[in-house]
Amino acid sequence: MISVFGSKVGAEEIANVTAVLESQWMGFGKKVNEFEERFAERLGLDHFAMVDSGSNALYMAVSLLNLPKNSEIIVPAFTWVSCAQAVLLAGHTPVFCDVELDTLNVSRRTVENALTDRTRAIMIVHFAGKPVDMNPIMELGFPIIEDAAHAVDSYYYDQPCGGIGDVGIYSFDAVKNLTTGEGGGITTRDPVLIERAKILRYCGIGKSGFEAASASANGKNRWWEYNIQEPFIKMLPTNIAASIGLAQLEKLDSLQAFRKQIWDIYQSEFRDVSWIGCPPDAEEHEKHSYFTYVIRVPNRDKLAKYLFDADIYTTLRYHPLHLNPLYGSKANLPNCELLNEDSLSIPLHPNLTLDQVSMIVDKIKQFGK
Ligand SMILES: Cc1ncc(COP(=O)(O)O)c(C=O)c1O
């Protein structure tokens, strides 16, 4: 079965992990610091802190805003559940907004439709790595949480996606453009906030065994004592994950180039097929990350089953959140509801071969005949 999502690791990741295992320091340590520096440098971020998942980074991001309890935060309905869960866990209310049918991103229009007098922040998601048109949304004047889980190599007017709003997050899970197995990170331009993030991620203590050992080397007595700053859960990343990320960073350009190659093949093959709706390319002021290729088709379920029977796995990653009874939402979001019926992610990832891509194209085209 051909997978729909995926990452690619090789000898470099294996060598880095082996070196960490041989060092006997598998948990949080110097490799994390090194990954944080290199990642910030590669994307052009002011500050960056690694955590153990993108989902936890979202919860951290919402918490960092220090909003009054029960604030309403606007969240796109066409996204991963962690976006809404983070808002609820931080003691707030997600208010779902629609996305545009072409970009699958929120826009000023869809955000404005969800605003109320209790809105205190807006969460946006750069879907598939296509940058959200941030400027008109930022002009609304609310704090912005930027979910750049898909957008590790995306830019909007030369600014790195994730680093444009007040707080941004990344995901490095097993199928993301840059993987660490599981992992995530948080960025902000505010040096005080990033320091707080580093304290929070270790149960609100902000001092790991690794840092305590350095303190002892500097002649400090009773280095084991600490003041707990705030109650928080543990989100520490590991040297193992960071060492995988360091190898992935070295090859991010080539991984991205291959994703773009597949994307471009799909675009040129499907552009003139009347029954397939293709996603838009990046505009001139944007750089895309090509996390997933979503088509819109009339007989979506039948096409998915037909491809499944041909050993090609496809999926709809996001069941619109407002349709999930847990959130008790009464929102009417026609675009998300339409996408729930006609959109489908087809395989795009660096472990595909170009022969497989041709086979996928042929199969999809044959379905329409
Ligand atoms: C848009 C979006 N945000 C957040 C996440 C959560 O990231 P993680 O899997 O690292 O927890 C995902 C994961 O798929 C995602 O797609």
The ligand as an SDF file (V2000), in Angstrom:
LIG
                    3D

 16 16  0  0  0  0  0  0  0  0999 V2000
   -2.3080   21.6650   11.6340 C   0  0  0  0  0  0  0  0  0  0  0  0
   -1.7310   20.8240   12.7190 C   0  0  0  0  0  0  0  0  0  0  0  0
   -1.4690   21.3840   13.9150 N   0  0  0  0  0  0  0  0  0  0  0  0
   -0.9340   20.6760   14.9240 C   0  0  0  0  0  0  0  0  0  0  0  0
   -0.6220   19.3470   14.7790 C   0  0  0  0  0  0  0  0  0  0  0  0
   -0.0950   18.5740   15.9510 C   0  0  0  0  0  0  0  0  0  0  0  0
    1.2310   18.2020   15.7770 O   0  0  0  0  0  0  0  0  0  0  0  0
    1.8320   16.8920   16.5200 P   0  0  0  0  0  0  0  0  0  0  0  0
    1.4200   15.7020   15.7000 O   0  0  0  0  0  0  0  0  0  0  0  0
    3.3140   17.1220   16.4680 O   0  0  0  0  0  0  0  0  0  0  0  0
    1.3170   16.8590   17.8830 O   0  0  0  0  0  0  0  0  0  0  0  0
   -0.8630   18.7180   13.5550 C   0  0  0  0  0  0  0  0  0  0  0  0
   -0.5420   17.3080   13.3740 C   0  0  0  0  0  0  0  0  0  0  0  0
   -0.8430   16.6880   12.3980 O   0  0  0  0  0  0  0  0  0  0  0  0
   -1.4210   19.4760   12.4970 C   0  0  0  0  0  0  0  0  0  0  0  0
   -1.6930   18.9150   11.3050 O   0  0  0  0  0  0  0  0  0  0  0  0
  1  2  1  0
  2  3  1  0
  2 15  2  0
  3  4  2  0
  4  5  1  0
  5  6  1  0
  5 12  2  0
  6  7  1  0
  7  8  1  0
  8  9  2  0
  8 10  1  0
  8 11  1  0
 12 13  1  0
 12 15  1  0
 13 14  2  0
 15 16  1  0
M  END
$$$$
